[in-house]
């Protein structure tokens, strides 16, 4: 148990260091002094009022962190709104920008803008809700009103459904291990956690929690339970519970495997080589994060293919390829590639040794 606890601390140290390097935040506290000193309100030479929401909305979190904006106001009318640097996945955030959401308040007086509530963007709900809250808070600041409430205050049906499925996956398999139930749970994982809710453990989610902490919400409760299952269950002799019972992509691979009885025979020597490849790939990807090179892989893990509206075609293509391969090889991505699964299993490697 002591070795497992030590391994868990190592995992936390790894992710905390990556988060600080990548986000400059630690549980909601900005570590970048320059950002902390950014003024909320400035006036340009032509009289344009500029509201910067970096400090005003530092606790309004998108998927990966704050999404500040600069709002340009001239003669009491919103001239333009510009998104500032943020940690959101480029694919998701580009969808928000391309939707025209940033132009929703343009040409409106402050009074009109304060009464405008744009719709969130499908496929990028967290990012768009946080962006809307930033824009509303900035406009209200210009009117000297109270800032808008943090985004995501009202849970959606998808969030409630995801929470229910996560609880089922976390608890029922502790008592019921019938194959029939396993298939039902996997179908729920794929349909609700995957395609409907886009809820799963990945590096972006873990970094978001370490960078920004969690709020009192249904989505945050789902996140906490997932992390408990992923990192705490192994301490109580429940290894790989998340990967086996909750992970939507793992479930989809296993369901696909039931569709084909013929399986490719992988020798123990080959399996050992592929397992070493997975560990080597994991080390390389972590090093890339630490040095700041090719870091966009963290926003394009294969799980994001479930969010079809925002996922890149390359990620979707890789996901389809692995699902096809899983017809003939049992859970190939989980066993021989998955960086997130490798992180979750670090403490298990120490136990084996």
C-alpha positions as CSV (number, residue, x, y, z in Angstrom):
1,X,0.0,0.0,0.0
2,X,2.8,2.4,0.8
3,X,4.4,1.8,-2.6
4,X,1.0,2.5,-4.3
5,X,0.7,5.7,-2.3
6,X,4.2,6.7,-3.3
7,X,3.4,6.0,-6.9
8,X,0.2,8.0,-6.7
9,X,2.2,11.0,-5.4
10,X,4.6,10.6,-8.3
11,X,1.7,10.7,-10.7
12,X,0.4,13.8,-9.1
13,X,3.8,15.4,-9.2
14,X,4.1,14.7,-12.9
15,X,0.7,16.1,-13.7
16,X,1.2,19.1,-11.4
17,X,4.5,20.0,-13.0
18,X,3.0,19.7,-16.5
19,X,0.0,21.8,-15.5
20,X,2.2,24.6,-14.1
21,X,4.4,24.6,-17.1
22,X,1.4,24.6,-19.6
23,X,-1.1,26.7,-17.8
24,X,0.7,28.8,-15.2
25,X,-2.0,28.1,-12.7
26,X,-2.4,25.8,-9.7
27,X,-5.8,25.0,-8.2
28,X,-7.2,28.4,-9.4
29,X,-4.2,30.5,-8.5
30,X,-2.4,32.3,-11.3
31,X,1.3,31.9,-11.1
32,X,2.1,34.3,-13.9
33,X,2.6,37.7,-12.2
34,X,2.3,39.6,-15.5
35,X,-1.3,38.3,-16.1
36,X,-2.2,39.1,-12.5
37,X,-1.2,42.7,-13.0
38,X,-3.3,43.1,-16.2
39,X,-5.7,46.1,-15.7
40,X,-9.4,45.4,-16.1
41,X,-10.2,48.7,-17.6
42,X,-8.2,50.9,-20.0
43,X,-9.0,53.8,-22.4
44,X,-7.4,54.2,-25.8
45,X,-6.4,57.5,-27.3
46,X,-9.6,57.7,-29.4
47,X,-11.7,57.3,-26.3
48,X,-12.5,53.6,-26.8
49,X,-13.1,51.8,-23.5
50,X,-11.4,48.4,-23.3
51,X,-12.6,45.9,-20.7
52,X,-10.2,43.0,-20.1
53,X,-11.8,40.1,-18.2
54,X,-8.6,38.2,-17.3
55,X,-8.8,39.2,-13.7
56,X,-12.5,39.9,-13.6
57,X,-13.4,36.3,-14.7
58,X,-10.4,34.3,-13.5
59,X,-12.8,31.8,-11.8
60,X,-15.0,31.3,-14.8
61,X,-13.6,28.2,-16.4
62,X,-14.1,26.6,-19.8
63,X,-13.0,23.1,-20.5
64,X,-9.3,23.7,-19.8
65,X,-9.2,27.0,-18.0
66,X,-10.2,30.7,-18.1
67,X,-11.2,32.2,-21.5
68,X,-10.7,35.9,-21.1
69,X,-11.7,38.5,-23.7
70,X,-11.1,42.2,-24.4
71,X,-14.3,44.1,-25.1
72,X,-14.0,47.4,-27.1
73,X,-16.7,49.9,-26.3
74,X,-17.1,53.3,-28.1
75,X,-19.8,55.8,-27.4
76,X,-21.6,53.3,-25.2
77,X,-21.8,50.8,-28.0
78,X,-19.9,47.5,-28.2
79,X,-17.5,47.8,-31.1
80,X,-15.9,44.4,-31.0
81,X,-14.9,41.6,-28.7
82,X,-11.5,39.7,-29.0
83,X,-10.6,36.4,-27.4
84,X,-7.4,36.5,-25.5
85,X,-4.9,33.7,-25.0
86,X,-6.4,30.6,-23.3
87,X,-5.7,26.9,-22.8
88,X,-8.8,25.6,-24.6
89,X,-8.4,22.9,-27.3
90,X,-7.8,24.8,-30.6
91,X,-10.4,22.5,-32.4
92,X,-13.1,23.2,-29.8
93,X,-12.3,26.9,-29.5
94,X,-12.1,27.5,-33.2
95,X,-15.6,26.1,-33.5
96,X,-16.7,28.7,-31.0
97,X,-15.0,31.6,-32.8
98,X,-16.2,30.4,-36.2
99,X,-19.8,30.3,-34.9
100,X,-19.9,34.1,-34.7
101,X,-20.3,34.1,-30.9
102,X,-17.8,36.8,-30.5
103,X,-19.9,39.1,-32.7
104,X,-23.1,38.5,-30.8
105,X,-22.9,41.8,-29.0
106,X,-21.4,44.0,-31.8
107,X,-23.4,47.1,-32.5
108,X,-25.5,46.9,-29.4
109,X,-25.6,49.5,-26.7
110,X,-24.3,48.4,-23.3
111,X,-27.9,48.2,-22.0
112,X,-29.0,46.1,-25.0
113,X,-26.0,43.9,-24.7
114,X,-26.5,43.3,-21.0
115,X,-30.0,41.8,-21.8
116,X,-28.6,39.6,-24.6
117,X,-28.0,35.9,-23.9
118,X,-26.5,34.0,-26.8
119,X,-26.9,30.2,-27.1
120,X,-23.9,28.0,-26.3
121,X,-22.2,26.3,-29.3
122,X,-23.0,22.7,-29.8
123,X,-19.9,20.5,-29.6
124,X,-18.0,23.1,-27.5
125,X,-20.4,23.8,-24.7
126,X,-17.9,24.4,-21.9
127,X,-15.8,26.8,-23.9
128,X,-18.8,28.7,-25.3
129,X,-20.6,29.0,-22.0
130,X,-17.4,30.4,-20.3
131,X,-16.9,32.8,-23.2
132,X,-20.5,34.0,-22.9
133,X,-20.0,34.5,-19.2
134,X,-16.8,36.5,-19.8
135,X,-18.5,38.8,-22.3
136,X,-21.5,39.4,-20.1
137,X,-19.3,40.1,-17.1
138,X,-17.2,42.6,-19.1
139,X,-20.3,44.4,-20.3
140,X,-21.8,44.5,-16.8
141,X,-18.5,45.8,-15.5
142,X,-18.7,48.6,-18.1
143,X,-22.2,49.3,-16.7
144,X,-20.8,49.0,-13.1
145,X,-23.1,46.1,-12.5
146,X,-22.3,42.8,-10.8
147,X,-20.3,40.3,-12.9
148,X,-22.2,37.5,-14.5
149,X,-22.5,34.2,-12.6
150,X,-19.9,31.6,-13.6
151,X,-20.8,29.5,-16.6
152,X,-22.4,26.1,-16.3
153,X,-24.6,26.9,-13.3
154,X,-27.5,24.9,-14.7
155,X,-26.7,21.3,-15.4
156,X,-27.8,19.8,-18.7
157,X,-29.6,16.6,-19.3
158,X,-26.3,15.1,-20.7
159,X,-24.5,16.0,-17.5
160,X,-27.1,14.4,-15.3
161,X,-27.1,11.3,-17.5
162,X,-23.3,11.1,-17.5
163,X,-23.2,11.4,-13.7
164,X,-25.7,8.5,-13.4
165,X,-23.7,6.3,-15.8
166,X,-20.4,7.0,-14.0
167,X,-22.0,6.1,-10.7
168,X,-23.3,2.8,-12.2
169,X,-19.9,2.0,-13.6
170,X,-18.1,2.9,-10.3
171,X,-20.4,0.9,-8.0
172,X,-22.4,-1.9,-9.7
173,X,-19.4,-3.9,-11.0
174,X,-18.1,-4.1,-7.4
175,X,-21.1,-6.5,-6.8
176,X,-22.2,-7.7,-10.2
177,X,-19.9,-9.1,-12.8
178,X,-22.3,-10.8,-15.1
179,X,-21.4,-10.6,-18.8
180,X,-24.9,-9.3,-19.7
181,X,-24.6,-6.4,-17.3
182,X,-21.1,-5.6,-18.6
183,X,-22.5,-5.2,-22.1
184,X,-25.2,-2.9,-20.9
185,X,-22.7,-0.8,-19.0
186,X,-20.4,-0.6,-22.1
187,X,-23.3,0.5,-24.3
188,X,-24.2,3.3,-21.7
189,X,-20.5,4.3,-21.6
190,X,-20.3,4.6,-25.4
191,X,-23.7,6.3,-25.9
192,X,-23.9,8.6,-22.9
193,X,-20.4,9.2,-21.7
194,X,-18.9,9.1,-25.2
195,X,-21.2,10.5,-27.9
196,X,-23.7,12.5,-25.8
197,X,-21.7,13.8,-22.9
198,X,-18.1,13.7,-24.0
199,X,-17.1,12.7,-20.5
200,X,-13.9,10.8,-19.9
201,X,-10.5,11.0,-18.2
202,X,-7.8,12.4,-20.4
203,X,-4.8,14.6,-19.9
204,X,-6.7,17.8,-20.7
205,X,-9.3,17.0,-18.0
206,X,-6.6,16.2,-15.4
207,X,-4.7,19.4,-16.1
208,X,-7.9,21.4,-15.9
209,X,-8.6,20.1,-12.4
210,X,-5.1,20.8,-11.2
211,X,-5.0,24.2,-12.8
212,X,-8.4,25.5,-11.8
213,X,-9.8,23.2,-9.1
214,X,-13.4,22.2,-9.2
215,X,-16.7,24.0,-8.6
216,X,-19.9,22.9,-7.1
217,X,-21.6,21.5,-10.2
218,X,-22.9,18.2,-11.6
219,X,-20.0,18.2,-14.2
220,X,-17.5,18.7,-11.4
221,X,-19.0,15.8,-9.4
222,X,-18.6,13.5,-12.4
223,X,-15.0,14.6,-12.7
224,X,-14.3,13.9,-9.1
225,X,-15.8,10.4,-9.2
226,X,-13.9,9.6,-12.4
227,X,-10.6,10.6,-10.8
228,X,-11.4,8.6,-7.7
229,X,-12.1,5.5,-9.8
230,X,-9.0,6.1,-11.9
231,X,-6.5,6.9,-9.2
232,X,-7.9,5.8,-5.8
233,X,-9.6,2.5,-6.6
234,X,-6.2,0.8,-7.4
235,X,-5.1,1.5,-3.9
236,X,-7.9,-0.8,-2.7
237,X,-7.1,-3.7,-5.0
238,X,-9.4,-2.5,-7.9
239,X,-6.8,-2.0,-10.6
240,X,-7.9,-0.9,-14.1
241,X,-11.5,-0.3,-12.9
242,X,-11.9,2.9,-14.9
243,X,-10.4,1.4,-18.1
244,X,-12.4,-1.8,-17.8
245,X,-15.8,-0.5,-16.7
246,X,-16.1,3.2,-17.5
247,X,-13.8,4.4,-20.3
248,X,-16.1,4.9,-23.4
249,X,-13.3,4.2,-26.0
250,X,-12.3,1.0,-24.2
251,X,-15.9,0.0,-24.1
252,X,-16.3,0.7,-27.8
253,X,-13.3,-1.5,-28.6
254,X,-14.5,-4.4,-26.5
255,X,-18.0,-4.2,-28.0
256,X,-16.5,-4.2,-31.5
257,X,-14.5,-7.3,-30.5
258,X,-17.7,-9.2,-29.9
259,X,-18.6,-8.8,-33.6
260,X,-15.8,-11.0,-34.8
261,X,-14.9,-14.4,-33.5
262,X,-11.6,-14.7,-35.4
263,X,-8.7,-13.1,-33.5
264,X,-5.2,-12.3,-34.5
265,X,-2.7,-14.4,-32.5
266,X,-0.2,-12.1,-30.8
267,X,2.7,-13.9,-29.3
268,X,3.9,-13.1,-25.8
269,X,7.2,-11.7,-27.1
270,X,5.3,-9.4,-29.5
271,X,2.9,-8.3,-26.8
272,X,5.9,-7.4,-24.6
273,X,7.5,-5.3,-27.3
274,X,4.2,-3.5,-27.9
275,X,3.9,-2.8,-24.2
276,X,7.4,-1.4,-24.1
277,X,6.5,0.8,-27.1
278,X,3.5,2.1,-25.1
279,X,5.8,3.1,-22.2
280,X,8.3,4.7,-24.6
281,X,5.6,6.6,-26.3
282,X,4.3,7.8,-23.0
283,X,7.7,9.1,-21.9
284,X,8.2,10.9,-25.2
285,X,4.8,12.6,-25.0
286,X,5.4,13.8,-21.4
287,X,8.8,15.1,-22.4
288,X,7.2,17.1,-25.3
289,X,4.8,18.6,-22.7
290,X,7.6,19.6,-20.4
291,X,9.7,21.3,-23.1
292,X,6.6,22.9,-24.8
293,X,7.0,21.1,-28.2
294,X,4.0,19.6,-30.1
295,X,1.8,20.0,-27.0
296,X,-1.4,20.0,-29.1
297,X,-1.5,16.2,-28.7
298,X,-3.0,16.7,-25.3
299,X,-6.1,18.3,-26.9
300,X,-6.4,15.6,-29.5
301,X,-6.3,12.3,-27.6
302,X,-8.4,9.7,-29.3
303,X,-11.3,10.1,-26.8
304,X,-12.1,13.5,-28.4
305,X,-13.3,11.6,-31.5
306,X,-16.6,11.1,-29.6
307,X,-17.2,14.8,-29.8
308,X,-17.7,14.5,-33.6
309,X,-18.7,18.2,-34.1
310,X,-15.3,19.5,-32.9
311,X,-12.9,16.6,-33.3
312,X,-10.3,16.7,-36.1
313,X,-10.7,14.3,-39.0
314,X,-7.3,12.9,-38.2
315,X,-8.4,11.9,-34.7
316,X,-11.6,10.5,-36.0
317,X,-9.7,8.5,-38.6
318,X,-7.4,7.0,-36.0
319,X,-10.3,6.1,-33.8
320,X,-12.1,4.3,-36.6
321,X,-8.9,2.5,-37.5
322,X,-8.4,1.2,-33.9
323,X,-12.1,0.2,-33.7
324,X,-11.6,-1.8,-36.9
325,X,-8.4,-3.4,-35.5
326,X,-10.3,-4.3,-32.3
327,X,-12.4,-6.7,-34.3
328,X,-9.3,-8.9,-34.5
329,X,-7.2,-7.7,-31.5
330,X,-8.6,-7.3,-28.0
331,X,-8.6,-3.6,-27.0
332,X,-5.5,-2.7,-29.1
333,X,-5.4,1.0,-28.2
334,X,-5.8,0.4,-24.5
335,X,-3.1,-2.3,-24.4
336,X,-0.5,-0.9,-26.7
337,X,-0.9,2.9,-27.1
338,X,-3.1,4.8,-24.6
339,X,-1.1,7.5,-22.8
340,X,-3.9,8.2,-20.3
341,X,-4.2,4.5,-19.4
342,X,-0.4,4.4,-18.9
343,X,-0.7,7.2,-16.5
344,X,-3.5,5.5,-14.6
345,X,-1.4,2.3,-14.4
346,X,1.9,3.8,-13.1
347,X,1.2,2.7,-9.6
348,X,0.4,-0.8,-10.8
349,X,3.7,-1.1,-12.5
350,X,5.4,-0.4,-9.2
351,X,3.3,-3.0,-7.5
352,X,4.2,-5.7,-10.1
353,X,7.9,-4.9,-9.6
